């Protein structure tokens, strides 16, 4: 069974931005898919189990962007 969650990421403006976020979030344990919508800033993550929001935030930070407050 997979879990899907959508996060709002600020600061992404181009394909390189989307690629950087996708790369870092994909490294999290259990993540099977990451889809980035540059227009909305939404990052939709599919994983085998619910993800710890702090780990997602750390991955987005590592990519150089910021997870918007919920």
N, C-alpha and C positions, 0 to 999 in steps of 0.2 A: 504494500500500500504506500502510495506516495503522498507527500504533503506539498502544498503550494502556498507560498506567501509572497506578497508584494510589498516592496519597500520604496520609499521616496528618497532619491539621491539628488543632491544639489550640486551644481557646478559642471555637469556634463554638457558639452556643446558640440561634440564631433564623434566621428567613428572611432578615433583613437581613445577617447574618453570611455566610450561604451566597451571597447576591447579591454582596456585596463581594468575596469570594474568587473567585467565578465571573468577575466583571468583570475583575479584575486578571490572572488566569491566562489568560483568553481573549485578552488583548492580546499574549501571546507569539507569536512567528513560528511559523506552521505549525499552531497549535492550531485544531481544528475543532469540538471539543465538550468541555464540562466538566460533570460531574455531581457534586453534593455530597450526601453522606448525613450529615445532622446527627447521627443517633443514634450512628454509629460514628466520625464524624470523617473518613471516607474521602472523598478528592477524586479522582475518576477522570478522567483527561485523555486525550483522543484527539488525536493530532497526525500530521502527515505524515512526521515523522522523530523519532527519540528526542530528548527534551528534556534540556538541561543542568540537572541538579538544582539548581545554584546559581541559575539564572535562575528556576526554579520557586519556590525559597526566597525570592528577592527579591520576586517577585510576591505571594506569601502575606504576607510582611512588610509590603509596601506596603498591603495590605488591612487590616493591623492584627492579624494572627494569626501563629501560629508553626508551621512545618513540624516535626513530631516527628522526633527522631533515628531513623535507619534501624536 
